[in-house]
Amino acid sequence: MNNYILSYFHHRGCVVRNPNPTYQRELDVFDVCIDKDHFTLVDLLSYTKNLGYTNVKGFYCEDNNELVQVTSDIQLLEFVKYLIDGDEFHVYVVHEIDELEKLPAPTDDSDLNEVNTELPGAVTNKNEADTDLPSSDTYVDAIPDEDDSDVDEEL
């Protein structure tokens, strides 16, 4: 008989020790049912990779309402060994955050006025339709004026 444990992956937060570890600034929780026989650190890494985390520092689990870092598969199995089908299990993911390059951003509207938005050598066609045809009135004169009354007679 399979025992599926409803596992909640708490992520996008961090563990803070004050003096006991707590998980703070959590932004998201991902839940998935995991077969009780598939609780290993490698499996947990696989789930976090599916969430988009490649630099996982570690996992924490609750033990008597206290967060404990999981360091081995045996320790992880100790956490889930008494759980039965449908029980909940919480995993707290500690991951590295890649540093983003900071782009210079204007701080007020006066900074926006100083930015040159025109591309060098670019031709701007404001309020004109985009077309591949040359826009010259001389081509309008080349269109023959035809009387289309003969088309109406055929219908």
Summary of the structure (lengths in Angstrom):
residues: 155
radius of gyration: 32.4
end to end distance: 78.8
largest distance: 95.6
contacts: 293
relative contact order: 0.17
helix: 24%
strand: 28%
